């Protein structure tokens, strides 16, 4: 008989950002028991776990609000010890601001952080030494708001999605320069295949105020890394924001769904979908309903469990990726926090 996907997870922890809290909450990965919270300065967005330093990096992106509607951009990262559940340092990137996307190169001890443009510079990516926790430099992306950022497994190429700019920025991490712009009509989440041959990017940008008329088809664009061009599109019925690749080659996409509401100009939120594709064959494997406005996705190291944070319902759905069944729903709102966003899976100490 096949073991439960929960088996053997005792001591593993799921960390969840509540961007309006502002907190990082910790849950036992085997039992879903709430273990505690860490309060951080507003407004936390994304998380990245560094297994070498055994620390969590957390971007503090805005003083309030969100992209295009915020109360000013912050300049810091919070560094959190997931075992003692405390903030160990605040790393200030000023004059860089609006830090959001995080990508880690454990082999080289480098953390890449996307930052928004200023009056004197375009948007870009700040490079941080994870041992000293200090910036080493920045790479321009030639776009106002690079948001999500990923690197290939070799640590040589990075990809920044740009909400407004009609391209994905491709950068050479060794030379620290922009090398290509892949034509995409505004972009959201992004992931890179295990062999580095393809990147998968959600497009177009979720500009809900513009309405659906005249918008490009929604879906996941497949970028060929060798030619820096879009070679395929995985279609979707709804706007996609987060995408994530598991260790087993499943591509997870979070679809946001709305329903008509005469009292609301943009309609009202309906349960979202976690849509699953095979990254190799690009075939759709199925979908499962999740909370309102899926915004971040991660998975367990063995690829058997998926986690989907939903910012409007402030919940995290735990999904069995073999059966595509929801095993649990972590109700972060019940903890008195709001705006579930960034996620990180932290294995138990060796």
C-alpha atoms as one frame of an Amber mdcrd trajectory, in Angstrom:
protein
   0.000   0.000   0.000   1.316   3.430  -0.936   2.390   5.603   1.961   0.555
   8.822   2.750   2.290  11.907   1.295   2.435  13.138   4.908   4.602  10.217
   6.038   8.091  11.121   7.241   7.537  14.860   7.500   7.732  15.105  11.283
   9.880  18.108  12.113   9.539  19.704   8.670   8.000  23.180   8.690   6.000
  25.311   6.266   6.582  29.060   6.568   3.813  31.414   5.346   3.953  35.184
   4.902   0.941  37.306   5.831   1.701  40.487   3.944  -0.935  42.581   5.725
  -0.139  41.066   9.139   2.749  41.527   8.894   4.026  38.145  10.033   5.686
  34.918   8.994   3.725  31.972  10.442   5.116  28.463  10.923   3.185  25.184
  10.601   4.179  21.575  11.239   4.328  19.912   7.794   3.076  16.583   9.117
   0.166  17.720  11.291  -0.551  21.297  10.075  -0.281  22.434  13.691   0.442
  26.145  14.080   3.861  26.476  15.737   4.176  30.232  16.108   4.746  33.523
  14.324   7.497  36.008  13.685   6.521  39.667  13.388   8.430  41.604  10.745
   8.263  45.187   9.453   5.560  45.814   6.848   5.075  44.671   4.191   6.526
  41.180   3.701   5.964  39.481   0.351   8.216  36.566  -0.616  10.344  33.969
   1.179  13.471  32.027   0.228  15.051  29.297   2.363  18.841  29.021   2.438
  19.712  25.466   3.566  23.431  26.263   3.884  22.922  29.076   6.382  19.618
  27.570   7.618  17.926  30.944   7.384  14.865  32.403   5.683  15.141  35.525
   3.556  11.970  37.635   3.446  11.439  40.635   1.175   9.861  43.743   2.713
   8.405  45.307  -0.402   6.030  48.177   0.446   4.955  50.178   3.488   1.392
  49.188   2.566  -0.586  48.011  -0.454   0.752  46.222  -3.500   2.282  46.796
  -6.934   0.801  49.941  -8.573  -1.181  50.817  -5.421   1.139  51.133  -2.455
   2.036  53.532   0.324   5.697  53.734  -0.652   8.407  51.206  -1.386  10.610
  49.710   1.305  14.306  48.894   0.961  14.878  45.961   3.292  15.051  42.201
   3.662  14.342  40.400   6.933  16.551  37.449   7.824  14.745  34.887   9.993
  15.938  31.876  11.986  13.199  29.258  11.332  14.208  27.154  14.354  14.168
  29.835  17.044  11.560  31.787  15.043  13.134  35.197  15.418  14.452  37.945
  13.158  18.241  37.853  13.258  18.969  40.801  10.964  17.393  43.448   8.762
  19.439  43.940   5.590  18.953  47.382   4.051  19.449  47.629   0.274  18.925
  51.420   0.047  18.884  53.221  -2.308  17.410  50.144  -4.015  13.715  49.754
  -3.266  10.686  47.529  -3.815  12.542  44.204  -3.273  10.323  41.276  -4.229
  11.545  38.205  -6.140  14.199  35.955  -4.580  16.444  33.323  -6.182  19.235
  31.429  -4.435  22.448  29.949  -5.826  23.615  27.716  -2.984  26.765  26.580
  -4.826  28.108  30.126  -5.116  26.505  31.564  -1.983  24.604  34.193  -3.935
  21.083  35.527  -3.395  19.406  37.478  -6.204  16.709  40.028  -5.312  14.575
  41.876  -7.873  14.145  45.614  -7.206  12.037  48.303  -8.870  13.277  51.279
 -10.882  14.108  54.702  -9.470  14.599  58.150 -10.953  18.253  57.380 -11.688
  18.163  53.692 -12.604  16.028  51.025 -14.273  14.658  48.040 -12.412  17.185
  45.349 -11.719  18.491  42.518  -9.590  20.695  43.011  -6.518  23.311  40.304
  -5.870  23.926  39.459  -2.194  26.670  37.365  -0.598  24.739  34.986   1.683
  27.683  34.580   4.073  28.328  38.286   4.711  24.697  39.272   3.947  25.957
  42.288   2.003  25.289  43.387  -1.606  27.942  42.604  -4.201  26.392  44.536
  -7.086  23.335  44.840  -9.303  22.250  43.754 -12.777  19.996  46.079 -14.794
  16.906  44.514 -16.408  15.840  47.588 -18.439  12.269  47.467 -17.086  10.495
  49.505 -14.393   9.193  46.653 -12.273  10.963  43.294 -12.411   8.884  41.273
  -9.978   9.571  37.526  -9.953  13.114  36.326 -10.601  14.507  32.809 -11.155
  17.862  31.325 -12.117  18.729  28.196 -14.060  20.168  25.187 -12.173  23.675
  25.963 -13.430  23.552  29.421 -11.868  24.573  31.118 -15.119  21.299  32.614
 -16.424  18.549  34.560 -14.705  15.056  35.518 -15.837  13.064  38.510 -14.548
   9.360  38.896 -15.298   8.084  42.408 -15.885   4.480  43.304 -15.213   4.318
  46.292 -17.563   7.221  45.852 -19.945   6.382  43.596 -22.931   9.317  41.255
 -22.381  11.030  38.895 -19.966  14.557  40.074 -19.129  17.323  37.469 -19.540
  20.578  38.175 -17.697  24.026  36.606 -17.674  24.774  36.081 -13.978  28.512
  35.560 -14.479  29.033  38.766 -16.460  26.253  40.689 -14.711  24.606  41.979
 -17.889  21.273  41.885 -19.696  21.618  39.586 -22.711  18.110  39.262 -24.199
  14.508  40.400 -24.064  11.951  37.689 -24.765   8.754  39.143 -26.189   5.924
  38.442 -23.711   2.867  40.709 -23.197   3.524  41.534 -19.547   4.392  38.679
 -17.209   3.882  37.300 -13.710   5.340  34.122 -12.166   8.179  32.141 -13.716
   9.965  28.793 -13.283  12.908  27.070 -14.997  13.159  23.385 -15.965  15.609
  21.104 -14.167  17.867  20.947 -17.221  17.728  24.707 -17.766  16.466  24.264
 -21.322  13.127  26.011 -20.838  11.513  28.703 -18.729   7.783  28.790 -18.048
   6.220  32.215 -17.558   2.659  33.264 -16.701   1.290  35.901 -19.062  -0.209
  38.371 -19.585   0.164  40.640 -16.567  -2.912  40.575 -14.316  -4.024  44.135
 -15.031  -7.599  43.615 -13.905  -8.573  47.266 -14.236  -8.146  47.054 -18.007
 -10.845  44.408 -18.445 -10.652  41.299 -20.599 -11.463  42.832 -23.975  -8.515
  42.902 -26.335  -6.185  41.126 -23.934  -3.722  38.496 -25.194  -4.616  34.874
 -24.513  -3.909  33.798 -20.950  -1.625  30.888 -20.206   1.960  29.831 -19.593
   4.496  30.828 -22.255   7.326  28.341 -22.794  10.682  30.012 -23.468  13.501
  28.156 -25.201  16.638  29.143 -23.289  18.933  28.561 -26.269  17.090  30.909
 -28.641  15.530  33.215 -25.983  12.160  32.949 -27.721   8.642  31.705 -26.949
   8.119  28.283 -28.523   4.794  27.209 -27.020   1.880  28.337 -24.854   0.055
  26.188 -22.320  -3.493  27.585 -22.455  -5.614  28.552 -19.469  -9.123  29.946
 -19.103  -8.155  32.479 -16.441  -5.371  34.846 -15.478  -2.360  33.009 -14.013
  -0.076  34.656 -11.479   2.126  32.042  -9.741   3.891  29.132 -11.427   6.147
  26.557  -9.804   8.104  23.471 -10.903   8.334  20.501  -8.564  11.299  18.162
  -8.212   9.264  15.546 -10.116   8.708  17.711 -13.193   5.170  18.897 -12.535
   4.431  22.467 -13.528   1.949  24.062 -11.128  -0.023  27.155 -12.136  -2.406
  29.215 -10.026  -5.475  30.465 -11.914  -7.420  33.404 -10.509 -11.176  33.297
 -11.154 -13.770  36.070 -10.920 -17.553  36.061 -11.164 -19.842  38.867 -12.221
 -21.144  41.109  -9.456 -23.330  44.139 -10.327 -22.082  45.879  -7.193 -18.390
  45.496  -7.998 -16.715  46.939 -11.089 -14.241  44.064 -11.398 -16.631  41.373
 -10.156 -15.962  39.269  -7.090 -13.466  36.561  -6.367 -14.407  32.926  -6.928
 -12.352  29.911  -5.793  -9.141  29.689  -7.775  -7.610  26.679  -9.488  -4.327
  24.893  -9.137  -3.694  23.591 -12.656  -1.059  20.909 -13.133   0.958  20.210
 -16.302   3.712  17.758 -17.119   6.650  20.071 -17.815   8.265  17.579 -20.188
   5.302  16.690 -22.375   3.452  19.968 -21.638   0.237  18.023 -21.201  -2.406
  19.158 -18.746  -2.731  16.585 -15.948  -5.684  18.079 -14.070  -6.715  20.750
 -11.640  -8.040  21.216  -8.123  -9.996  24.079  -6.581  -8.170  26.324  -4.091
  -8.860  29.546  -2.175  -9.451  33.084  -3.391  -6.680  34.671  -5.496  -3.804
  32.128  -5.564  -0.607  34.161  -5.359   2.281  31.859  -4.397   2.985  28.142
  -4.919   5.669  25.883  -3.513   6.105  22.131  -3.010   7.774  19.649  -0.704
  11.313  18.572  -1.683  10.049  15.153  -2.816   7.414  16.767  -5.061   4.471
  14.931  -3.497   2.802  17.887  -1.776   1.874  21.236  -3.264   1.119  24.369
  -1.249  -0.954  27.252  -2.628  -1.287  30.510  -0.702  -4.347  32.595  -1.545
  -4.109  36.253  -0.643  -7.799  37.244  -0.544  -9.013  34.283   1.541  -5.680
  34.298   3.449  -5.494  30.515   3.284  -2.955  27.899   2.224  -4.213  24.750
   0.502  -2.186  21.554   0.944  -2.522  19.376  -2.177  -1.642  15.730  -2.806
  -0.035  16.111  -6.240  -0.511  12.435  -7.135  -4.260  12.311  -6.546  -4.878
  16.069  -6.976  -6.899  16.112  -3.770  -6.852  18.822  -1.159  -5.579  17.345
   2.106  -5.956  20.424   4.287  -6.561  24.155   4.326  -4.463  26.310   6.639
  -6.655  29.256   7.625  -4.119  31.997   8.266  -6.945  34.519   8.676  -8.035
  32.672  11.830  -4.680  33.560  13.349  -5.666  37.211  13.048  -3.422  37.757
  10.025  -4.324  38.680   6.466  -2.951  38.403   2.968  -1.264  34.975   2.756
   1.536  35.281   0.196   5.136  33.977   0.302   5.849  30.335   1.128   8.884
  28.256   2.036   9.301  24.590   2.972  11.936  24.111   5.677  13.172  20.522
   6.269  13.915  19.521   9.851  17.477  20.013  11.090  19.877  17.229  10.179
